[in-house]
Amino acid sequence: MSLFANYHPQVQPPATRTHGKSPARVPGLGYILFPEPGSYQAFLDAPEKYDFDSINVASTSSENVRDRETEELRKEQEEDEERKWRAEQEEYEKRAKRRRELEAEEARKGEEGWVRSGGVLRDAEGNRDWARTQAIRDELKLRELEEQILDRWNKYEDNWSGLVSKLKNERVPASGTLLTFEDIPWPVKYSKESTIGIQDLTVKKVEEFLLESLTVRSVKTTKKDRVRSSLLRWHPDKLGSLFSQVKHEDTGRIEQGVRIVMECLQKLNE
């Protein structure tokens, strides 16, 4: 009798393959029975679990975002191009305007020079243009008058500045440097050749001189400003340093002249 005569090994039947989920192969791990949710194998095993509508919506939403970004970028580029174009147009128009102004200025100077020399302008048909010629003559005459008025006023201001500087620098002047009536820059018109006297100071003449330069087209000072600044300049309380440096024999005339100027200014200030 054989030693293993009564030994009957239990032979297991071959395992029956279970229908359902197929094993998924993972690199390095072999096959696993249950694939991870969301994997491609899980999708193959149970496609009914996936919401295709959600996937399509997500895809469409992503495409819409890209479309909006593309459209915004396109608009920004168009706006940049529009700004550049407008800037170029503005610069071109400025240069064109400046060129026209220079050409008009050159033409005006040429016409003025021709009229000043005695010439007569002509129109587009070659006929003498007396009206335009006379208009330029009047303009040249007015411009010359305005220059004379401004020269008088500027000289008056310069003389006052010089007097103020002298009063500051010579606190105790020598007898030979004391001021006379003629040293005062009185606000009236008088020539260099003539000597000004107290008889030349009248309220009417002072008013004419102080307001004359305000008629010049380039002057922006108002009558109110002119009167105010003149009152501050000629007020007796402001002239203490001046009277301290006046010759004794001229003190009376200078005081009288200051009163006349103040009378005019007070009248203008009413």
C-alpha positions, 0 to 999 in steps of 0.5 A: 500500500502506498503511503499516499493511497488514501490522499485525495487532494481537493482540486479547485475548479477553475475560477469563473470570470466575474462579469462587471468591471474589468481590471485596469492596468496601472504601470508598475502595479499590474492590474487592479480590479477597481479603477480610480473614479474619473479614469478612462477605464472607469469611463469605459466600465460605466459610461452611464455615470458621466454627465455628457451635458456638463462636459459639453457646457464646460467646454462651451464655457471655456470657448466663450471665455477665450472668445471674449478675451480675443474680442477684448484684445481686438478692441484694445488694439483698435482703440490704440490704433484710433488714439495713435491716428487721432494724435497724428491728425492733431499734430498734422493740423497743428503744423498746418495751422502754424504754417498758414499763420506764418504764411499770413504773417509774411504776407501781412509784413509784405503788404505793410512794407509796400504801403509804408513805402508809398505803394498801393495794394491791388486786388485779385483782378489787378485793380488798385485796392484803395480800401485795403491800402487805407486800412493798412495805413490806419493800422500803421499809424495807430501802431506808431501812436501806441508805441509812443504811448508805451514808451512814455509810460515805460520811461515814467516807470523806469524813472520811478524805479531809479528814484526809489533805488536812490532813496534806498541807497542814500539814507543820508545824502550829501547836500549836492545830491538832494532832490529838486522839483525836476528830479521827481518823475511827475505823471504828465507829458513833457519833452526832454527839451523843456523844463517841467514846472508846477504850472504843468501839473493839472488834474486834467493832465495827470488824468490823461497821462495815467489813463493814456496807456490803458488805451493800448491794445496790448495793455491788460491793466484795468483803470481800477488797478492803475488808480490803486497802484498810483494811490499807493505810490503818491500817498504822502505817508509813503513819501517820507523818505523822499521829502527827507532828501529834497532841497529846502527851497523845492519842498513847497513846490513838491508838496503842492505837486503831490497834492495835485496828483492825489486830487486827481487820483481821488477823483478817479477813485470815486 
